[in-house]
Amino acid sequence: MATKKTTSAASKTKKAAAAGTKAGVKKVTASKTAPTEEQIRRKAEEIYHERIARGEHGTAEDDWHKAEKLLKGSKK
């Protein structure tokens, strides 16, 4: 009769802790969420003030689009 080796839950938990995870739980990376309209508005306002301080011409729409690209991480 062969004996079957079993691993206790406590043993699994200790091994998982050593590996930096919980037993039976997969690690999920958080995806970057889209910026809110309020965040875009604030960034566009910041861009506007910087642009005016440099004496550059532009529009509110340009500032808004630039803010969206910066907050979304787009490199266009």
C-alpha positions as CSV (number, residue, x, y, z in Angstrom):
1,M,0.0,0.0,0.0
2,A,1.5,3.3,-1.1
3,T,1.1,6.4,1.1
4,K,0.0,9.6,-0.5
5,K,1.8,12.7,0.6
6,T,-0.5,15.5,1.5
7,T,0.2,19.1,2.1
8,S,-1.6,21.0,4.8
9,A,-3.2,24.3,4.2
10,A,-0.9,25.9,6.8
11,S,2.1,24.6,4.8
12,K,0.7,26.0,1.6
13,T,0.1,29.3,3.3
14,K,3.7,29.4,4.6
15,K,5.1,28.6,1.2
16,A,2.9,31.3,-0.5
17,A,3.9,33.8,2.1
18,A,7.5,33.1,1.4
19,A,6.8,33.6,-2.3
20,G,4.9,36.9,-1.6
21,T,1.4,35.6,-2.5
22,K,-1.7,34.1,-0.7
23,A,-2.4,30.4,-1.2
24,G,-4.8,29.9,-4.1
25,V,-4.9,33.6,-4.9
26,K,-3.5,34.9,-8.2
27,K,-1.8,38.2,-8.3
28,V,-3.5,40.7,-10.5
29,T,-1.9,43.9,-11.8
30,A,-4.0,46.9,-11.6
31,S,-4.9,48.5,-14.9
32,K,-4.6,52.2,-15.2
33,T,-8.0,53.8,-15.1
34,A,-9.1,56.5,-17.5
35,P,-8.7,60.0,-16.0
36,T,-11.9,61.7,-14.9
37,E,-13.3,64.8,-16.6
38,E,-12.3,66.8,-13.4
39,Q,-8.7,65.5,-13.6
40,I,-8.5,66.5,-17.3
41,R,-10.0,69.9,-16.5
42,R,-7.4,70.6,-13.8
43,K,-4.5,69.5,-15.9
44,A,-5.8,71.6,-18.9
45,E,-6.0,74.6,-16.6
46,E,-2.4,74.0,-15.4
47,I,-1.3,73.7,-19.1
48,Y,-3.1,76.9,-19.9
49,H,-1.4,78.9,-17.1
50,E,2.0,77.5,-18.1
51,R,1.4,78.4,-21.8
52,I,0.3,81.9,-20.9
53,A,3.3,82.4,-18.7
54,R,5.5,81.5,-21.6
55,G,3.6,83.9,-23.9
56,E,2.5,81.2,-26.3
57,H,-0.7,81.2,-28.3
58,G,-3.2,78.3,-28.1
59,T,-6.7,77.4,-27.5
60,A,-8.7,75.8,-24.6
61,E,-9.3,72.8,-26.9
62,D,-5.5,72.3,-27.5
63,D,-4.9,72.5,-23.7
64,W,-7.7,69.9,-23.1
65,H,-6.3,67.5,-25.7
66,K,-2.8,67.8,-24.4
67,A,-4.1,67.2,-20.8
68,E,-5.9,64.1,-22.0
69,K,-2.8,62.7,-23.7
70,L,-0.6,63.4,-20.7
71,L,-3.0,61.8,-18.2
72,K,-3.7,58.8,-20.4
73,G,0.0,58.2,-21.0
74,S,-0.3,58.6,-24.7
75,K,3.0,59.4,-26.5
76,K,1.4,60.8,-29.6
